[in-house]
Amino acid sequence: MSVQVYAKILLFFSFTFLFTCKGERNTNPLITKGNLDATQFDFHSNPSLPLEGEWSFTPGVFQFEPMENTVYVSIPKVPNWNALQTSTKEEGLEIGTYQITIQLPKGENQFALYLIAIHSDCKVYQNKELIGEFGSIEEETSPLDRMPKVIPLQPTNQSFIKLTLFVKNRFYRWGGIRITPILGLEESIEHSIQVSQLKETILAGGLFFLGLYQLGIYFTRRKVRGSLYFFLFCLLMFFQILVTGSQSIFLILGKDYGELVYRIDLFSEYTGVVCGLLYIHCLTKEYIHQNLIYGYSFVILFPILNTIFGSLQSISRFHFYVLTLIIIALVILFYLIFRYIKDKRSGSVYLGLSVILVIVAATNDILLTLLHKQGPLYLNIGLLLFVFFQSLFLSKHISGEIVSAEIKFKDVLFQLIQSEKLSSIGMTVTSVAHEINSPLSAVILTSDSIKENVSDFFRQLPNLESISKNSYPFILSLVEQAIQSNELPSGIEYRHKKSEFIQLFEENQISYGDQYADVFINVGIKAIPVEWLQILKKHNSLSLILLAEKIVNILQGTNAIQTSANRAIKIAQALKNFTHFDPKAELKTIHLADSLQQILTILQGSMKHGIDLKTNFVNIPPIPCYPDELNQVWTNMIQNAVQSMNGKGKLTIEINQTVLKNNQFAYVSIEDSGPGVPIEILDKIFDPFFTTKPIGEGTGLGLYISKQIIEKHKGIIDVKSQKGNTKFIVYLPYLDKSNFMNETIR
């Protein structure tokens, strides 16, 4: 474990200790011997005055005047009256009278007494006049009243008032006034209650929505049980917050549901501990055996069921024992989080801090209850900080999963595109093979012809006479012409030109005219230069014509090889560009015509028989895009068009630009004369795995992938179809509007 982690934990506990010790020094006036002097207390700057100190207490009776057994009890230090009772009733289920005399400041201020929670039936008197009550001390069957109350004090001209509280325990064993009443201005107390209720509502709402978020994760990813436990924990703490403190739940239920609120309070407390423990255990399974966790949960199950089905007396009787068990759970939680932080696991600081804060806050509240003492309760604050740190932990944890999911999605999309490309290649492999095989066959045949010509020439060479040096300018000119020769004349042109050349040779008395005519026409000579005729008149020989024939045949063969090789290279390069796909590719600026021409080169074999292809590629500025992905779009659409026409029909491809909603777009239109797309399925053609082709002939991913790619480019794909005419139009936006031409160049 690094020094930095230790430092963070030490700093955290230091702040926690200071936070816990804050406010220990009390400067408020205290009750002394049943009397409180509040004449100098500023109720305007301080909204409330806790009535702490020595209350006059008479056990066992309801009495307005002190008796022989009247004593002074220090609230909140000695809140439990069990040690003061002498009757034979069940421990704690007693009655008693609390009294204090208060000297109020001068002025006509409306004071009020705020009783947060008393866990008993109670009547409140001011100068022996009843001003408020909890439940009913007369009726044994009256419902439990736990709703906090603000009891306005009666205006008086006297300088002091005497408050008397008759308290009776019927349900809760640990009786008497356990939580200090508050004295203050009625308006200030009401305002502080509203602020508390707002804070509790915000905190409870935060827990609830954080829980719903985890519930959504659980249903989308069923294997994450921790998300379910965390949802249950948040839901239980949602109710726990509403039934403690100012007990905002009474705003919905009303005061008659005190027993239900009491049961919800303890049920959410017990069950929340179990769910929290199970949640943390899901993150730290390797640190403790699951049987220990499940065994502890089984033990807590009995008091949980008791909060539902048991009597109020049994619930209160076992409450303190259950709190002891909860302390054990907090120790286990602390151990698990300590190990989690020590191993520096993902989000250990956020998760560790959030859980430790709740542990410290819960431990503080439980110890106060177990020791029958009153003090500041920090569970709500701990839960608030828990929500904050847990949100940081989950956001970091989920963001990591989202990044991982995005990477996996890109990988899957890459695999889909590659699969679709392979499928496209598979459907055109015959035509592509033919396109490559044709130039390769030409290369082989031509190379055989060259080899035969060279061999034949050298076999005849010993029998030939020498060639005059004056004939070489003619040979060199013929070589240059043969190198530049690209096109052969048609049959009619060939016969007409040969007849013309033979007649010219006869007029100039040149031998071998028929052979010279074939040679000259094959190299593309339109007219015979005069100097050639003069050379042939003086130096004509069988050796010269043989050399000329062989040179022309060899050079024409090399031209044919070069042309065929270039054609094969073009097809291979188009295939290479088509099959290439880089998921991390960056935007490139290309001409759409170049991209489409590559695909047409690959698919040429499948379109040369029966497809009337027309292209109208307007010279528009280049556009930024992902070329590899657009290649897949063009392939899918052109193949779909060819297949829809069964290989026979009219295919028109257009490139141009337009304006849509004041934005400039380049567009590619692919139109075919096929039967069209039925209107009832027109909205489904872009759905994944939707296809009208027979099983085994289509994946149903082509148009879906095409749409994904176009949307990635912030573009639009549109389709218009009717019988005999279907047009797919892809619109791609110009990111740089300066590239857009107002007038297209045709």
C-alpha positions in Angstrom: 0.0 0.0 0.0 1.5 3.3 -1.1 2.3 6.2 1.2 -0.1 8.4 -0.8 -3.0 6.1 0.0 -2.2 6.0 3.7 -2.0 9.8 3.6 -5.4 10.1 2.0 -6.9 7.8 4.6 -5.3 9.6 7.5 -6.4 13.0 6.1 -9.9 11.6 5.7 -10.1 10.4 9.3 -8.6 13.6 10.6 -11.4 15.6 8.9 -14.0 13.1 10.1 -12.7 13.5 13.7 -12.8 17.3 13.5 -16.2 17.2 12.0 -17.5 14.8 14.7 -16.1 16.9 17.5 -17.4 20.2 16.1 -20.0 21.9 18.2 -19.2 20.0 21.5 -18.9 23.3 23.3 -22.3 24.5 24.2 -22.9 28.2 24.9 -26.7 28.0 25.1 -28.3 28.6 28.6 -29.0 25.3 30.4 -31.8 24.3 32.7 -30.7 24.4 36.3 -32.8 22.7 39.0 -35.9 22.9 36.7 -35.4 26.6 35.9 -34.2 28.1 32.6 -33.3 31.8 32.3 -33.7 32.7 28.5 -34.1 36.4 29.0 -30.7 37.2 27.4 -31.0 34.6 24.6 -31.4 36.2 21.1 -34.1 34.1 19.4 -33.9 36.2 16.2 -30.3 35.3 15.4 -30.5 31.8 16.8 -33.6 29.9 15.5 -33.8 27.4 18.3 -32.8 26.8 21.9 -32.4 23.1 22.9 -34.0 22.6 26.4 -31.0 20.8 27.9 -30.2 20.5 31.5 -31.9 19.4 34.8 -35.6 18.8 34.3 -37.8 18.2 37.3 -39.0 14.6 37.0 -41.6 12.8 39.1 -41.8 9.0 38.3 -44.9 6.9 38.4 -47.5 9.8 38.5 -49.0 12.6 36.5 -48.6 15.6 38.9 -48.4 19.4 38.4 -46.7 20.0 41.7 -43.4 18.5 42.9 -43.6 15.5 45.3 -41.2 13.8 47.7 -39.8 11.5 45.0 -39.3 14.3 42.5 -35.8 14.3 41.2 -33.8 16.2 38.6 -32.8 14.3 35.5 -30.2 15.7 33.1 -31.5 15.6 29.5 -30.0 14.4 27.3 -27.3 12.8 29.5 -29.8 10.8 31.5 -32.8 10.3 29.2 -33.8 6.8 30.2 -36.1 6.6 33.3 -35.8 2.8 33.8 -33.4 3.3 36.7 -35.8 5.8 38.4 -38.9 3.6 38.3 -39.9 1.6 41.4 -43.2 -0.1 40.3 -43.5 -3.7 39.2 -44.6 -2.9 35.7 -42.6 -4.3 32.8 -39.3 -2.4 32.5 -39.8 0.9 30.7 -43.5 0.7 30.3 -44.2 3.4 32.9 -45.5 6.9 33.3 -43.9 10.1 34.6 -44.0 13.9 34.8 -41.4 16.3 33.4 -41.4 20.0 34.3 -39.4 23.1 33.7 -39.9 26.8 34.4 -38.8 29.2 31.6 -38.1 32.9 31.9 -38.7 34.4 28.5 -37.4 37.6 27.0 -39.6 40.6 27.0 -41.7 41.3 23.8 -44.8 39.9 22.1 -43.0 37.1 20.3 -44.8 33.9 19.3 -42.8 31.0 20.9 -43.3 27.4 20.1 -42.1 24.0 21.5 -40.7 21.6 18.9 -40.9 17.9 19.9 -38.9 16.0 17.3 -39.6 12.5 18.5 -40.7 11.3 21.9 -41.5 7.5 21.3 -44.3 7.8 23.9 -47.8 9.1 24.5 -47.6 12.6 25.9 -49.6 15.6 26.9 -48.0 19.1 27.0 -49.3 21.7 29.5 -48.4 25.4 29.8 -49.3 26.7 33.2 -51.5 23.7 33.7 -53.4 24.4 30.5 -53.2 21.7 27.8 -51.6 23.0 24.6 -50.7 19.8 22.7 -50.3 16.1 22.8 -48.8 12.9 21.3 -51.1 10.0 20.9 -53.4 9.4 23.9 -52.3 8.6 27.5 -55.9 7.5 28.3 -56.6 5.1 25.5 -54.5 1.9 25.5 -55.6 1.1 21.9 -54.8 4.5 20.4 -52.4 4.3 17.5 -48.7 5.1 17.9 -48.0 8.7 17.2 -44.4 9.5 16.0 -45.0 12.6 13.9 -42.8 15.6 15.0 -44.9 18.4 16.3 -44.6 22.1 16.7 -46.7 23.2 19.6 -47.3 27.0 19.8 -47.1 28.4 23.4 -49.9 30.6 24.7 -49.2 34.3 24.9 -48.8 35.5 28.5 -48.2 38.7 30.4 -46.1 36.8 33.0 -42.3 36.9 32.9 -42.2 33.1 33.1 -44.1 30.0 32.0 -44.2 26.5 33.4 -44.2 23.6 31.0 -45.4 20.2 32.2 -45.2 17.0 30.2 -47.1 13.9 31.1 -45.4 11.0 29.5 -46.6 7.4 29.2 -44.8 4.5 27.5 -46.9 1.8 25.9 -44.7 0.5 23.1 -41.1 1.6 23.5 -39.2 0.1 26.4 -36.5 2.8 26.6 -38.9 5.4 27.9 -39.1 9.1 28.8 -37.8 12.1 26.9 -34.8 10.8 25.0 -34.6 13.6 22.4 -34.3 17.1 23.7 -37.3 19.4 23.0 -36.6 22.7 21.1 -37.8 26.1 22.1 -37.9 28.9 19.6 -39.8 31.4 17.6 -42.7 29.6 15.8 -41.8 31.1 12.4 -38.1 30.3 12.7 -38.9 26.7 13.8 -41.3 26.2 10.9 -38.7 27.6 8.4 -36.0 25.3 9.8 -38.3 22.3 9.4 -39.0 23.2 5.8 -35.3 23.5 5.1 -34.7 20.2 6.7 -37.5 18.6 4.7 -36.1 20.1 1.5 -32.6 18.7 2.2 -34.0 15.3 3.1 -36.1 15.3 -0.1 -33.2 16.2 -2.3 -31.0 13.6 -0.6 -33.7 10.9 -0.8 -34.4 11.8 -4.5 -30.7 11.5 -5.3 -30.5 8.1 -3.7 -33.7 7.0 -5.5 -32.5 8.1 -9.0 -29.1 6.7 -8.4 -30.8 3.4 -7.5 -33.0 3.5 -10.6 -29.8 4.0 -12.7 -28.3 0.9 -11.2 -31.6 -1.0 -11.7 -31.4 -0.1 -15.4 -27.9 -1.4 -15.6 -29.0 -4.7 -13.9 -31.8 -5.2 -16.5 -29.5 -4.4 -19.4 -26.6 -6.5 -18.0 -28.2 -9.3 -16.1 -24.9 -10.7 -14.7 -24.2 -7.5 -12.6 -25.9 -8.6 -9.3 -24.1 -5.8 -7.5 -26.3 -3.3 -9.4 -29.4 -5.0 -8.0 -28.1 -4.9 -4.5 -27.1 -1.2 -4.8 -30.6 -0.4 -6.2 -32.2 -2.1 -3.1 -29.8 -0.3 -0.8 -30.6 3.1 -2.3 -34.4 2.3 -2.2 -34.2 1.4 1.5 -32.1 4.4 2.4 -34.6 6.5 0.5 -37.3 5.4 3.0 -34.8 5.6 5.9 -34.2 9.3 5.2 -37.9 10.0 4.9 -38.8 8.4 8.2 -35.9 9.9 10.3 -35.0 13.5 11.0 -38.0 15.7 10.3 -39.8 12.6 9.0 -41.0 14.0 5.7 -43.0 10.9 5.0 -45.7 12.2 7.4 -46.4 14.9 4.8 -47.8 12.1 2.6 -49.2 9.6 5.2 -50.4 11.8 8.0 -50.0 11.4 11.7 -52.2 8.3 12.0 -49.6 6.1 10.4 -47.0 6.3 13.2 -46.8 2.5 13.7 -46.2 2.0 9.9 -43.5 4.6 10.0 -41.8 3.0 13.0 -41.8 -0.4 11.2 -40.5 1.2 8.0 -37.8 2.9 10.0 -36.4 -0.3 11.5 -37.1 -2.5 8.4 -35.2 -0.1 6.1 -32.4 0.1 8.7 -31.9 -3.7 9.1 -32.4 -4.6 5.4 -30.3 -1.7 4.2 -27.3 -3.1 6.1 -27.8 -6.5 4.5 -28.1 -5.0 1.0 -25.1 -2.7 1.5 -23.0 -5.7 2.7 -24.1 -7.8 -0.3 -23.3 -4.9 -2.7 -19.8 -4.4 -1.3 -19.2 -8.2 -1.2 -20.0 -8.3 -5.0 -17.0 -6.0 -5.5 -14.7 -7.8 -3.1 -15.6 -11.5 -3.3 -12.1 -12.7 -3.0 -11.5 -11.1 0.4 -14.1 -13.1 2.4 -16.0 -16.3 1.9 -19.6 -15.8 0.7 -21.0 -18.3 3.3 -20.0 -15.8 6.0 -22.0 -13.1 4.3 -25.0 -15.3 3.6 -24.9 -16.6 7.2 -24.9 -13.1 8.6 -27.8 -12.1 6.3 -29.7 -15.2 7.5 -29.3 -14.1 11.1 -30.5 -10.6 10.4 -33.5 -12.0 8.5 -35.3 -12.8 11.8 -35.5 -9.3 13.1 -36.4 -8.1 9.6 -39.4 -10.4 9.6 -40.2 -9.2 13.1 -40.5 -5.6 11.9 -43.2 -6.8 9.5 -45.1 -9.4 11.5 -44.1 -8.8 15.2 -45.7 -6.6 17.8 -44.4 -3.1 18.6 -43.2 -4.4 22.0 -41.2 -7.2 20.5 -39.7 -4.9 17.9 -38.5 -2.4 20.5 -37.3 -5.2 22.8 -34.9 -6.7 20.3 -33.9 -3.4 18.6 -30.7 -2.9 20.7 -29.6 -6.4 20.1 -30.0 -6.0 16.4 -27.9 -2.8 16.6 -25.1 -4.8 18.1 -25.3 -7.2 15.1 -25.2 -4.2 12.8 -21.9 -3.1 14.4 -20.5 -6.5 13.3 -21.6 -5.8 9.8 -19.9 -2.4 9.8 -16.7 -4.1 11.0 -16.9 -6.5 8.0 -17.6 -3.7 5.7 -14.6 -1.8 7.0 -12.4 -4.8 6.5 -13.5 -5.3 2.9 -13.0 -1.7 2.0 -9.6 -1.6 3.6 -8.5 -4.6 1.5 -10.0 -2.9 -1.6 -8.1 0.3 -1.0 -4.9 -1.6 -0.1 -5.0 -3.5 -3.5 -5.4 -0.2 -5.3 -8.3 -1.5 -7.3 -10.3 0.6 -9.8 -12.0 3.5 -8.1 -10.7 2.4 -4.7 -10.5 6.0 -3.4 -14.1 6.9 -4.3 -15.6 3.6 -3.3 -13.5 3.5 -0.1 -14.4 7.0 1.0 -18.1 6.6 0.3 -18.4 3.4 2.3 -16.2 4.6 5.2 -18.2 7.8 5.5 -21.4 5.7 5.9 -19.7 3.4 8.4 -18.5 6.2 10.5 -21.9 8.0 10.4 -23.8 4.8 11.1 -21.4 3.8 14.0 -21.9 7.2 15.6 -25.7 7.0 15.5 -25.8 3.4 16.7 -23.4 4.0 19.6 -25.5 6.9 20.8 -28.6 4.7 20.7 -26.9 1.8 22.5 -25.5 4.1 25.2 -28.9 5.9 25.6 -27.3 9.2 24.8 -28.2 12.1 22.7 -25.8 13.7 20.2 -25.5 14.9 16.6 -26.7 12.2 14.1 -24.6 12.0 11.0 -26.2 9.1 9.0 -28.0 11.5 6.6 -24.8 13.4 6.1 -23.0 10.2 5.6 -25.5 9.0 3.0 -25.3 12.4 1.2 -21.5 12.0 0.9 -22.0 8.4 0.0 -24.2 9.4 -2.9 -21.6 11.9 -4.0 -18.5 9.7 -3.8 -20.4 6.7 -5.1 -21.5 8.7 -8.1 -17.9 9.5 -8.8 -17.0 5.9 -8.5 -19.8 4.7 -10.7 -19.2 7.4 -13.3 -15.5 6.4 -13.5 -16.4 2.7 -13.5 -19.2 3.1 -16.1 -17.2 5.5 -18.2 -14.5 2.9 -18.4 -17.0 0.3 -19.4 -18.5 2.7 -22.0 -15.1 3.3 -23.5 -14.5 -0.4 -23.6 -17.9 -0.9 -25.2 -17.2 1.7 -27.8 -14.0 0.0 -28.7 -15.8 -3.4 -28.9 -18.5 -1.8 -31.0 -16.0 -0.4 -33.4 -14.4 -3.8 -33.6 -17.7 -5.5 -34.2 -18.6 -2.8 -36.8 -15.2 -3.4 -38.4 -15.9 -7.2 -38.5 -19.4 -6.6 -40.0 -18.0 -4.3 -42.7 -15.3 -6.8 -43.5 -17.8 -9.7 -43.5 -20.0 -7.7 -45.8 -17.1 -6.9 -48.1 -16.1 -10.6 -48.2 -19.7 -11.4 -49.0 -19.6 -8.8 -51.8 -16.4 -10.2 -53.1 -17.8 -13.7 -53.0 -20.7 -12.7 -55.1 -18.4 -11.1 -57.7 -15.5 -13.5 -57.5 -16.3 -15.1 -60.9 -16.4 -11.8 -62.7 -13.4 -10.5 -60.9 -11.5 -13.7 -61.7 -12.4 -13.4 -65.3 -11.3 -9.8 -65.4 -7.9 -10.7 -64.0 -7.6 -13.9 -66.0 -8.2 -12.2 -69.4 -5.1 -10.0 -69.2 -3.0 -12.7 -67.6 -4.0 -15.1 -70.5 -3.0 -12.3 -73.0 0.4 -12.0 -71.2 1.0 -15.7 -71.5 0.0 -16.0 -75.2 2.0 -12.9 -76.1 5.1 -14.1 -74.3 4.8 -17.4 -76.1 4.5 -15.5 -79.4 7.6 -13.4 -78.6 9.5 -16.5 -77.7 8.5 -18.1 -81.0 9.4 -15.1 -83.1 12.8 -14.7 -81.5 13.6 -18.4 -81.9 12.4 -18.4 -85.5 14.5 -15.3 -86.3 17.7 -16.8 -84.9 17.0 -20.1 -86.8 16.8 -18.2 -90.1 19.6 -15.8 -89.4 22.4 -18.0 -90.8 20.7 -18.2 -94.2 20.1 -14.4 -94.6 22.3 -11.9 -96.2 23.6 -8.9 -94.4 21.5 -5.8 -94.2 22.8 -2.5 -95.5 23.7 0.2 -92.9 21.6 2.7 -94.9 18.5 0.6 -94.1 18.8 1.3 -90.3 17.1 4.7 -90.3 14.0 2.9 -91.7 14.3 0.2 -89.0 14.6 2.8 -86.2 11.6 4.7 -87.5 9.7 1.5 -87.7 10.7 0.7 -84.1 9.5 4.1 -82.8 6.2 3.7 -84.6 5.8 0.2 -83.2 6.4 1.4 -79.6 3.8 4.2 -80.0 1.2 1.9 -81.6 -1.9 1.5 -79.4 -4.9 0.7 -81.6 -5.4 -1.8 -84.4 -7.6 -0.9 -87.4 -10.9 -2.6 -87.9 -11.3 -5.4 -90.6 -12.6 -3.1 -93.3 -10.0 -0.4 -92.6 -7.3 -3.1 -92.6 -8.2 -4.5 -96.0 -8.6 -1.0 -97.5 -5.3 0.3 -96.2 -3.5 -2.9 -97.3 -4.8 -2.7 -100.8 -3.6 1.0 -100.9 -0.1 0.1 -99.7 0.4 -2.8 -102.0 -0.5 -0.7 -105.0 2.0 2.0 -103.9 4.7 -0.7 -103.5 4.0 -2.0 -107.0 4.1 1.5 -108.5 7.6 1.9 -106.9 8.7 -1.6 -107.9 9.3 -2.7 -104.3 9.4 -6.4 -103.6 7.6 -8.1 -100.7 4.9 -5.5 -100.8 2.2 -7.8 -99.2 4.5 -8.4 -96.2 5.5 -4.7 -95.9 1.8 -3.7 -96.0 1.0 -6.1 -93.1 3.9 -4.7 -91.0 3.0 -1.1 -91.6 -0.7 -1.5 -90.9 0.0 -3.4 -87.7 2.1 -0.6 -86.3 -0.6 1.9 -87.2 1.0 3.8 -90.2 -1.6 5.8 -92.0 0.7 7.0 -94.8 4.2 5.7 -95.9 6.9 8.4 -95.8 8.8 9.1 -99.1 12.1 8.4 -97.5 11.0 4.9 -96.6 10.1 4.2 -100.2 13.5 5.4 -101.3 15.3 3.1 -98.8 13.2 0.1 -99.8 13.9 0.7 -103.5 17.7 0.7 -103.0 18.2 -1.7 -100.1 15.2 -4.0 -100.2 15.9 -7.6 -99.2 14.4 -10.7 -97.6 16.5 -10.1 -94.5 15.2 -6.6 -94.2 11.6 -7.6 -94.3 12.2 -10.5 -91.9 13.9 -8.2 -89.5 11.1 -5.7 -89.7 8.4 -8.3 -89.2 10.2 -9.8 -86.1 10.8 -6.4 -84.5 7.3 -5.3 -85.0 5.8 -8.6 -83.7 8.1 -8.5 -80.6 7.4 -4.8 -79.8 3.7 -5.2 -80.3 3.9 -8.2 -78.0 5.6 -6.2 -75.3 3.0 -3.5 -75.7 0.2 -6.1 -75.3 2.0 -7.5 -72.2 2.3 -4.0 -70.7 -1.3 -3.2 -71.4 -2.6 -6.4 -70.0 -0.3 -6.1 -66.9 -1.5 -2.5 -66.3 -5.1 -3.7 -66.5 -4.4 -6.5 -64.0 -2.6 -4.0 -61.7 -5.6 -1.7 -61.9 -8.0 -4.4 -60.9 -5.7 -5.6 -58.1 -5.3 -2.1 -56.8 -9.0 -1.5 -56.8 -9.5 -4.8 -54.9 -6.8 -3.7 -52.4 -8.5 -0.4 -51.8 -11.9 -2.0 -51.5 -10.8 -4.7 -49.0 -8.8 -2.2 -46.9 -10.5 -0.9 -43.8 -8.9 0.9 -40.9 -11.2 1.5 -37.9 -8.9 4.2 -36.7 -8.7 6.0 -40.1 -8.8 9.8 -40.2 -10.8 11.9 -42.6 -9.3 12.2 -46.0 -10.3 14.6 -48.9 -11.0 12.6 -52.1 -12.9 13.0 -55.4 -16.0 10.9 -55.3 -15.5 10.0 -59.0 -12.2 8.2 -58.1 -13.9 6.3 -55.3 -16.8 5.1 -57.6 -14.5 4.3 -60.5 -12.6 1.9 -58.3 -15.7 0.0 -57.5 -16.9 0.0 -61.1 -13.5 -1.5 -62.1 -14.1 -4.4 -59.6 -17.7 -5.0 -60.6 -17.0 -4.5 -64.4 -17.2 -8.3 -65.0 -20.7 -8.6 -63.5 -22.0 -5.6 -65.5 -20.5 -6.1 -69.0 -23.1 -8.6 -70.1 -26.6 -7.1 -70.1 -26.1 -3.9 -68.0 -26.3 -0.6 -69.9 -24.1 1.6 -67.6 -24.2 5.3 -67.9 -22.2 7.7 -65.7 -22.6 11.4 -65.2 -19.7 12.4 -63.0 -19.8 16.2 -62.7 -16.4 17.7 -61.8 -17.2 18.8 -58.2 -14.7 19.7 -55.5 -13.3 16.9 -53.3 -15.1 16.1 -50.1 -13.8 15.0 -46.7 -14.7 11.4 -45.9 -13.6 8.0 -44.8 -12.9 6.5 -48.3 -12.7 2.8 -47.2 -16.1 3.0 -45.7 -17.7 4.8 -48.7 -16.3 2.1 -50.9 -18.5 -0.4 -49.0 -21.5 1.9 -49.5 -21.1 2.1 -53.3 -20.4 -1.6 -53.6 -23.6 -2.5 -51.6 -25.8 -0.2 -53.7 -24.4 -1.1 -57.1 -24.6 -4.8 -56.4 -28.2 -4.4 -55.1 -29.1 -2.6 -58.3 -27.5 -5.2 -60.6 -29.1 -8.1 -58.7 -32.5 -6.4 -58.7 -32.3 -6.3 -62.5 -31.1 -9.9 -62.7 -28.1 -8.7 -64.6 -30.0 -7.1 -67.4 -31.2 -3.5 -67.4 -30.1 0.2 -67.3 -27.9 1.5 -64.5 -27.3 5.2 -64.2 -24.8 6.7 -61.7 -24.5 10.4 -61.1 -22.3 12.7 -59.1 -23.2 16.3 -58.4 -23.9 18.8 -55.7 -27.0 20.5 -54.2 -28.3 22.6 -51.3 -30.5 21.1 -48.6 -31.9 23.3 -45.8 -29.3 26.0 -46.6 -26.4 23.5 -46.3 -24.2 22.4 -49.2 -24.1 18.7 -50.0 -22.4 16.5 -52.6 -24.6 13.6 -53.7 -24.2 10.3 -55.5 -27.3 8.9 -57.2 -27.5 5.2 -58.2 -30.6 4.5 -60.4 -31.7 1.2 -61.8 -34.5 -0.1 -64.0 -35.4 -3.0 -61.7 -38.8 -4.0 -60.4 -38.6 -1.5 -57.5 -39.0 -1.9 -53.7 -42.6 -2.7 -52.5 -44.0 0.2 -50.6 -44.9 -2.0 -47.6 -41.2 -2.9 -46.9 -39.7 0.4 -48.0 -39.3 1.5 -44.3 -37.6 -1.8 -43.4 -34.8 -2.0 -45.9 -32.3 -0.3 -43.6 -33.1 -2.5 -40.7 -30.3 -5.0 -39.7 -30.7 -8.5 -41.1 -33.7 -7.6 -43.2 -33.5 -9.1 -46.7 -35.8 -10.2 -49.4 -33.2 -12.5 -50.9 -33.3 -16.3 -50.5 -31.6 -17.9 -47.5 -27.8 -18.0 -48.0 -27.8 -15.3 -50.7 -27.9 -12.2 -48.5 -26.9 -11.2 -45.0 -29.4 -8.3 -44.6 -26.6 -6.1 -43.4 -25.6 -4.2 -46.6 -28.0 -1.3 -46.4 -27.9 -1.2 -42.6 -24.1 -0.8 -42.7 -24.4 1.7 -45.5 -26.8 3.8 -43.5 -24.5 3.6 -40.4 -21.6 4.8 -42.5 -23.5 7.7 -44.1 -24.8 8.8 -40.7 -21.2 8.7 -39.4 -20.4 11.2 -42.2 -23.3 13.4 -41.0 -25.0 12.6 -44.3 -28.4 11.5 -45.5 -29.4 8.4 -47.5 -32.7 8.5 -49.4 -34.6 6.1 -51.6 -37.3 6.6 -54.2 -38.8 3.6 -55.7 -41.5 2.6 -58.2 -41.9 -0.2 -60.7 -39.2 0.0 -63.3 -37.2 2.7 -61.4 -35.4 2.7 -58.1 -33.0 5.5 -57.1 -30.8 5.6 -54.0 -29.3 9.0 -53.3 -26.5 9.6 -50.8 -26.0 13.2 -49.6 -22.6 14.0 -48.0 -22.1 17.4 -46.4 -19.3 19.8 -47.3 -17.6 20.6 -44.0 -15.7 23.4 -45.7 -18.4 25.5 -47.4 -15.8 27.3 -49.5 -15.4 24.1 -51.5 -18.9 24.3 -52.8 -19.4 25.5 -56.4 -22.3 27.7 -57.2 -22.1 26.7 -60.8 -21.2 23.1 -61.6 -18.8 22.4 -64.4 -19.9 19.8 -66.9 
